[in-house]
Amino acid sequence: MLHHLKKYFLPVLFILSALIISSCNKNVMEATVPSYLTIDTITLSTDYPRQGTASHKITDAWVYVDDEPAGVYELPARIPLLFEGSHKITISPGIKLNGIAGTRAPYPFYNDYIKQINLVKDSTIKLNPTTTYKSSTVFAWLEDFEQNSVSIRKTSRSDTSFIRYTGPRPDSVFEGNYSGYGFLQDTMDLFEVASLNSYVFSSTVSDVFLELNYKTNTSFTIGLFVNTGTTQEQKQVIIVNPTEVWKKIYVNFTPTVSNSFGADDYKVFFGFVKSASDPKAKIYLDNIKLVHF
C-alpha cells in the first residue's frame, strides 16, 4: 500500500514543485522587466546676447528617478529603468571636464530637466530634454568676435597678435560672421594672448569654467595669469590637441582658483610655440565664455 502511495505521490510532488519554481521564476522575470527611456540629444537654449551662444557639447545624461541615482548614459541612449507607474524623472546634462572622456560630470551651470512620467514595463518613452543656464550663473566674459573690438590682447612676449578673422567664412568661423585668429609663421616662435580685462574670484568660489569653440592645427595651452598685486604667476590648466574640425570644450578653472591663495585677480591666456611639424601653426577661437557662480 505504501509503495503505491509513493508511486503516485512523488510525481505529483515533483509537478507541484516545478509549478512553484516556474511561478517564482516568472515573478522574478516580471519584476525585472524594465521600462525604457530614449534620449538622442539634450539641447541648450540661451538668452542671446546676454548669455552668449547656444553652442554646447552635452555628451551624457545623468538620470535620477524620484531623486535617486539611476545611472549615467552617453548620448544617444536607451535607458532601462526597473520602475513602473508615475515617477519623477530628472536628467542632469553631463559634459567631459577639460575635454577628457574619463572625467565626466554634470555641468554645474546647466539646469536639470525634470518631468513626471508614467513608466510602463517593456515600453519605451522618448524624451527630448532641453536645458538653460541657471539664473545664478555670472557671465564674466563673453567674446564671440562679432563686434569690431576684440577683448583679447597679445602679451609682451608674443611674436604675433590675435585678430578678428574676416576672411572666407567656410571652415574658419564656427557660427556668426567672424572668429578669432592667431598664427605663427616665418621667423615667429611664440603665440601668447590674454583677456583684455582681469577678473576677480574668491578662492572659495564653487565653480569657474571657460567655454569655447576652437579649431587648430597645433597643440595650444589654456591657463590663467594669477595676479597677487606684487607678482604675476602663469598657471597652465590644460593643453588642447589639434583638430581639423570645430570642437567645444569646457575648461575647469576651479582647482586653479581654489589653490591661488592671496590672488587679487586673474586673466585668461592662450598660447603655443611653433614646432618643426607646424611651420605655419594657427588657431581659430569662437564663442568664449568665462562663467562662475
Phi and psi in degrees as a GROMACS rama.xvg file:
@    title "Ramachandran Plot"
@    xaxis  label "Phi"
@    yaxis  label "Psi"
@TYPE xy
-61.6705  -37.8586  LEU-2
-61.0558  -41.4277  HIS-3
-68.1782  -36.1544  HIS-4
-63.3333  -42.8538  LEU-5
-62.3911  -38.6485  LYS-6
-58.5629  -38.2807  LYS-7
-94.396  -30.627  TYR-8
-71.7531  -41.7753  PHE-9
-63.8382  -44.8872  LEU-10
-62.3852  -38.3849  PRO-11
-64.6157  -41.3783  VAL-12
-62.2781  -39.9518  LEU-13
-64.0777  -42.3646  PHE-14
-65.5587  -43.6404  ILE-15
-62.5089  -41.6877  LEU-16
-62.3831  -42.5732  SER-17
-63.0775  -40.2286  ALA-18
-65.554  -40.7857  LEU-19
-64.2361  -45.4202  ILE-20
-63.4717  -43.1606  ILE-21
-61.2582  -41.1233  SER-22
-63.4922  -42.0465  SER-23
-63.4518  -44.8514  CYS-24
-61.8905  -38.8411  ASN-25
-63.7554  -42.6741  LYS-26
-63.32  -41.0917  ASN-27
-63.566  -44.2218  VAL-28
-62.3842  -42.9187  MET-29
-64.9791  -35.5472  GLU-30
-69.1404  -23.6159  ALA-31
-104.851  9.13598  THR-32
-77.2781  116.979  VAL-33
-84.9105  163.184  PRO-34
-93.9816  156.522  SER-35
-125.189  143.82  TYR-36
-118.497  141.349  LEU-37
-119.807  138.391  THR-38
-134.571  119.54  ILE-39
-83.7984  -52.7168  ASP-40
-145.465  162.884  THR-41
-116.601  124.837  ILE-42
-100.042  153.384  THR-43
-113.898  135.6  LEU-44
-118.383  134.457  SER-45
-127.619  159.166  THR-46
-93.374  90.6961  ASP-47
-86.6379  137.752  TYR-48
-94.3885  0.393981  PRO-49
-59.8939  -34.5083  ARG-50
-110.932  4.83015  GLN-51
75.4917  -163.714  GLY-52
-63.7502  158.999  THR-53
-94.7088  9.75025  ALA-54
-62.4188  137.928  SER-55
-151.49  169.31  HIS-56
-135.802  65.6905  LYS-57
-82.0601  114.324  ILE-58
-104.294  -20.997  THR-59
-135.095  158.054  ASP-60
-116.984  118.25  ALA-61
-92.5404  114.77  TRP-62
-105.817  135.938  VAL-63
-131.242  139.016  TYR-64
-115.938  119.068  VAL-65
52.4241  41.8657  ASP-66
71.3989  8.49458  ASP-67
-105.221  137.279  GLU-68
-58.7101  136.255  PRO-69
-127.505  11.4654  ALA-70
120.803  165.413  GLY-71
-118.802  129.812  VAL-72
-130.019  128.495  TYR-73
-74.0058  136.238  GLU-74
-86.1337  145.153  LEU-75
-71.6836  153.162  PRO-76
-140.252  147.3  ALA-77
-113.937  116.63  ARG-78
-110.318  114.535  ILE-79
-84.7853  133.828  PRO-80
-129.657  127.242  LEU-81
-85.8548  58.0342  LEU-82
-139.742  156.432  PHE-83
-143.56  161.965  GLU-84
87.2232  -168.768  GLY-85
-81.2074  125.105  SER-86
-142.213  151.134  HIS-87
-81.9524  118.511  LYS-88
-107.017  126.438  ILE-89
-118.663  129.683  THR-90
-117.468  117.732  ILE-91
-98.5629  122.68  SER-92
-66.1485  129.807  PRO-93
-112.202  151.708  GLY-94
-132.501  173.2  ILE-95
-99.526  113.999  LYS-96
-62.6273  128.505  LEU-97
57.7275  22.8201  ASN-98
73.8  12.8813  GLY-99
-101.17  124.53  ILE-100
-62.1787  -30.2282  ALA-101
-79.9541  -0.735333  GLY-102
-124.701  64.1723  THR-103
-85.8922  144.885  ARG-104
-161.717  155.387  ALA-105
-63.5021  139.737  PRO-106
-79.7359  120.548  TYR-107
-65.5069  -18.449  PRO-108
-92.168  -8.74897  PHE-109
-95.0889  139.41  TYR-110
-71.5478  149.842  ASN-111
-72.3844  151.544  ASP-112
-98.186  122.13  TYR-113
-126.299  132.058  ILE-114
-151.895  139.48  LYS-115
-84.8196  122.566  GLN-116
-129.292  139.194  ILE-117
-90.6557  104.687  ASN-118
-84.7315  138.422  LEU-119
-125.954  129.708  VAL-120
-56.2068  138.762  LYS-121
59.1204  24.0184  ASP-122
-123.855  156.335  SER-123
-118.308  132.745  THR-124
-117.015  125.925  ILE-125
-91.584  130.006  LYS-126
-110.17  145.879  LEU-127
-124.039  73.1121  ASN-128
-65.6964  143.858  PRO-129
-124.773  155.57  THR-130
-141.077  163.276  THR-131
-137.429  168.826  THR-132
-72.2589  143.81  TYR-133
-63.5902  146.561  LYS-134
-64.2857  -21.3515  SER-135
-85.7447  0.049197  SER-136
-69.9261  129.924  THR-137
-102.177  122.813  VAL-138
-94.8439  87.9772  PHE-139
-69.1333  -34.3654  ALA-140
-145.952  125.759  TRP-141
-127.353  127.404  LEU-142
-143.231  109.05  GLU-143
-113.688  5.32202  ASP-144
65.2198  16.8201  PHE-145
-84.9919  -14.9323  GLU-146
-93.4913  160.05  GLN-147
-63.8789  -40.4157  ASN-148
-87.2105  145.313  SER-149
-115.461  133.005  VAL-150
-90.0998  33.9003  SER-151
-131.632  138.456  ILE-152
-131.263  149.698  ARG-153
-67.6844  148.906  LYS-154
-83.5877  171.288  THR-155
-66.7083  -19.6549  SER-156
-88.6634  -17.6264  ARG-157
-71.9914  141.627  SER-158
-85.9827  -5.88552  ASP-159
-151.557  167.372  THR-160
-101.173  173.475  SER-161
-111.763  124.904  PHE-162
-120.32  163.367  ILE-163
-83.083  117.546  ARG-164
-76.0188  123.317  TYR-165
-124.519  14.7018  THR-166
-80.9576  -159.842  GLY-167
-55.8625  133.454  PRO-168
-73.5409  -42.4375  ARG-169
-50.6678  126.717  PRO-170
69.7006  -9.32836  ASP-171
-106.334  -6.99506  SER-172
-130.646  131.137  VAL-173
-73.1106  -52.1793  PHE-174
-153.294  165.515  GLU-175
76.6328  -151.138  GLY-176
-112.048  -13.6911  ASN-177
-140.823  160.567  TYR-178
-139.761  176.414  SER-179
-97.2036  144.3  GLY-180
-138.744  130.501  TYR-181
-133.439  150.459  GLY-182
-154.116  160.718  PHE-183
-131.605  133.989  LEU-184
-157.119  171.025  GLN-185
54.6364  -117.955  ASP-186
-92.6985  6.17043  THR-187
-76.9906  142.679  MET-188
-123.63  -32.8345  ASP-189
-127.965  128.075  LEU-190
-109.513  124.492  PHE-191
-152.754  121.771  GLU-192
-132.417  159.24  VAL-193
-141.57  160.196  ALA-194
-59.2447  141.012  SER-195
-62.5137  -41.632  LEU-196
-96.5364  158.21  ASN-197
-100.123  153.904  SER-198
-129.006  139.568  TYR-199
-102.902  126.597  VAL-200
-131.634  140.329  PHE-201
-73.0692  147.155  SER-202
-66.8383  -13.6071  SER-203
-100.419  10.3661  THR-204
-60.0101  142.444  VAL-205
-75.3185  -43.5277  SER-206
-148.828  136.367  ASP-207
-136.176  122.27  VAL-208
-131.665  150.246  PHE-209
-113.558  126.6  LEU-210
-108.761  145.031  GLU-211
-165.344  155.58  LEU-212
-98.8657  144.462  ASN-213
-152.487  158.069  TYR-214
-148.692  135.416  LYS-215
-156.702  149.732  THR-216
-101.632  8.89367  ASN-217
-143.899  156.435  THR-218
-69.861  142.144  SER-219
-138.856  158.404  PHE-220
-103.624  141.5  THR-221
-120.827  134.34  ILE-222
-163.971  -164.537  GLY-223
-129.062  137.263  LEU-224
-87.5482  119.813  PHE-225
-103.227  115.04  VAL-226
-100.925  122.881  ASN-227
-103.333  3.83353  THR-228
99.0468  -39.6568  GLY-229
-110.424  -24.2085  THR-230
-135.605  160.988  THR-231
-129.328  117.541  GLN-232
-106.429  135.802  GLU-233
-97.4189  119.76  GLN-234
-117.96  115.803  LYS-235
-75.1969  134.443  GLN-236
-104.257  -51.7483  VAL-237
-145.44  161.338  ILE-238
-112.76  126.36  ILE-239
-98.8517  132.603  VAL-240
-82.0331  156.797  ASN-241
-61.3996  150.098  PRO-242
-151.121  136.765  THR-243
-84.4323  -11.402  GLU-244
-120.133  157.37  VAL-245
-66.7638  135.676  TRP-246
-131.323  163.707  LYS-247
-116.306  139.455  LYS-248
-136.895  148.705  ILE-249
-115.816  110.856  TYR-250
-97.2972  123.853  VAL-251
-88.6436  103.72  ASN-252
-87.5197  -5.996  PHE-253
-55.9381  -50.2068  THR-254
-61.1391  -38.0194  PRO-255
-64.7077  -44.4918  THR-256
-65.7733  -42.5223  VAL-257
-63.2062  -30.5409  SER-258
-94.4462  3.69041  ASN-259
-100.521  72.2863  SER-260
-69.0535  136.709  PHE-261
83.6241  5.84285  GLY-262
-73.1593  137.529  ALA-263
-85.0902  -44.3802  ASP-264
-161.762  177.386  ASP-265
-137.57  151.293  TYR-266
-126.188  142.672  LYS-267
-86.1629  135.862  VAL-268
-127.105  155.382  PHE-269
-130.087  140.804  PHE-270
-161.094  156.779  GLY-271
-159.279  160.791  PHE-272
-115.736  152.234  VAL-273
-79.2923  137.689  LYS-274
-119.027  169.792  SER-275
-62.6008  -29.6509  ALA-276
-81.5376  -13.1996  SER-277
-126.274  68.7976  ASP-278
-63.0785  -23.6122  PRO-279
-128.797  64.9494  LYS-280
-65.7291  140.358  ALA-281
-149.928  157.209  LYS-282
-142.28  139.234  ILE-283
-119.152  133.761  TYR-284
-126.053  150.925  LEU-285
-154.253  154.682  ASP-286
53.2967  55.8461  ASN-287
-78.2481  132.233  ILE-288
-134.36  128.08  LYS-289
-111.312  114.508  LEU-290
-125.246  149.023  VAL-291
-157.512  174.735  HIS-292
